[in-house]
C-alpha cells in the first residue's frame, strides 16, 4: 500500500487544502480523538467540513480506487 499512498501524496501535493499524512500508531496515540483503529493500514479521510467524523477507506488497495475515493469526498 505504501507505493500507492506515496504516489497519491505526490500527485496531490499542489492541491490547496489537501494533505496526505502518515501516522505511526506505535508512537502516536489517537484514542483521545475518538478514532478506533482495528486494522493496519487504516486510511481515514478527514474532510474540511467535518473533521470530527473521518471517512474510512475500505476499497481495493490500488491507486485508481484510492484516487476515486478521495475525489468522491472532496469538498
C-alpha positions, 0 to 999 in steps of 0.5 A: 500500500505504501507505493500507492499512498506515496504516489497519491501524496505526490500527485496531490501535493499542489492541491490547496487544502489537501494533505496526505499524512502518515501516522505511526500508531506505535508512537502516536496515540489517537484514542483521545480523538475518538478514532478506533483503529482495528486494522493496519493500514487504516486510511481515514479521510478527514474532510474540511467540513467535518473533521470530527467524523473521518471517512474510512477507506475500505476499497481495493488497495490500488491507486485508481480506487484510492484516487476515486475515493478521495475525489468522491469526498472532496469538498 
